[in-house]
């Protein structure tokens, strides 16, 4: 089984070309998957969840055409 890859909010912001505040706004809106707690008050985003989410979004765009 493949080991999970965790991303910080800053890395997610770079991935989408947005700022860190927008990352959390998108989470609140349900635009991207929520981060997971990795200990104490630390949260990280799972790269695999973001990849799957992006793939679903792309498939929906292509299906709509």
C-alpha positions as a Markdown table, in Angstrom:
| # | Residue | x | y | z |
|---|---|---|---|---|
| 1 | Unk | 0.0 | 0.0 | 0.0 |
| 2 | Unk | 1.3 | 3.5 | -0.9 |
| 3 | Unk | 2.2 | 5.9 | 1.9 |
| 4 | Unk | 0.0 | 9.0 | 2.2 |
| 5 | Unk | 1.5 | 12.3 | 1.1 |
| 6 | Unk | 0.6 | 15.3 | 3.2 |
| 7 | Unk | 0.5 | 18.9 | 2.0 |
| 8 | Unk | 0.5 | 22.1 | 4.1 |
| 9 | Unk | -2.0 | 24.8 | 3.4 |
| 10 | Unk | 0.8 | 26.8 | 1.8 |
| 11 | Unk | 1.6 | 23.9 | -0.6 |
| 12 | Unk | -2.1 | 23.6 | -1.5 |
| 13 | Unk | -2.2 | 27.4 | -2.2 |
| 14 | Unk | 0.8 | 27.0 | -4.5 |
| 15 | Unk | -0.8 | 24.0 | -6.3 |
| 16 | Unk | -3.9 | 26.1 | -7.2 |
| 17 | Unk | -2.3 | 29.5 | -7.5 |
| 18 | Unk | -4.3 | 31.0 | -4.6 |
| 19 | Unk | -3.5 | 32.4 | -1.2 |
| 20 | Unk | -3.7 | 30.5 | 2.1 |
| 21 | Unk | -6.9 | 32.2 | 3.2 |
| 22 | Unk | -8.6 | 31.1 | 0.0 |
| 23 | Unk | -7.6 | 27.5 | 0.7 |
| 24 | Unk | -9.6 | 27.6 | 3.9 |
| 25 | Unk | -12.4 | 29.5 | 2.2 |
| 26 | Unk | -12.6 | 26.7 | -0.4 |
| 27 | Unk | -12.7 | 24.1 | 2.3 |
| 28 | Unk | -15.6 | 25.8 | 4.0 |
| 29 | Unk | -17.4 | 26.0 | 0.7 |
| 30 | Unk | -16.8 | 22.4 | -0.1 |
| 31 | Unk | -14.7 | 23.2 | -3.2 |
| 32 | Unk | -11.7 | 21.1 | -2.0 |
| 33 | Unk | -11.5 | 18.2 | 0.5 |
| 34 | Unk | -11.0 | 19.0 | 4.2 |
| 35 | Unk | -7.6 | 18.6 | 5.8 |
| 36 | Unk | -7.0 | 15.8 | 8.3 |
| 37 | Unk | -5.6 | 16.1 | 11.8 |
| 38 | Unk | -2.1 | 14.7 | 12.0 |
| 39 | Unk | -1.6 | 15.5 | 15.7 |
| 40 | Unk | -2.5 | 18.2 | 18.2 |
| 41 | Unk | -3.6 | 21.3 | 16.3 |
| 42 | Unk | -1.8 | 20.3 | 13.1 |
| 43 | Unk | -3.8 | 19.6 | 9.9 |
| 44 | Unk | -2.5 | 18.6 | 6.5 |
| 45 | Unk | -4.2 | 17.9 | 3.2 |
| 46 | Unk | -3.9 | 14.5 | 1.6 |
| 47 | Unk | -2.4 | 14.8 | -1.9 |
| 48 | Unk | -4.3 | 11.7 | -3.0 |
| 49 | Unk | -7.6 | 13.2 | -2.0 |
| 50 | Unk | -6.8 | 16.4 | -3.9 |
| 51 | Unk | -5.7 | 14.4 | -7.0 |
| 52 | Unk | -8.9 | 12.4 | -6.9 |
| 53 | Unk | -11.0 | 15.6 | -6.5 |
| 54 | Unk | -9.2 | 17.3 | -9.4 |
| 55 | Unk | -9.8 | 14.2 | -11.6 |
| 56 | Unk | -13.5 | 14.2 | -10.8 |
| 57 | Unk | -13.8 | 17.9 | -11.6 |
| 58 | Unk | -12.0 | 17.4 | -14.9 |
| 59 | Unk | -14.2 | 14.4 | -15.8 |
| 60 | Unk | -17.3 | 16.4 | -15.0 |
| 61 | Unk | -16.1 | 19.3 | -17.3 |
| 62 | Unk | -15.4 | 16.9 | -20.2 |
| 63 | Unk | -18.8 | 15.1 | -19.7 |
| 64 | Unk | -20.6 | 18.4 | -19.9 |
| 65 | Unk | -19.2 | 19.1 | -23.3 |
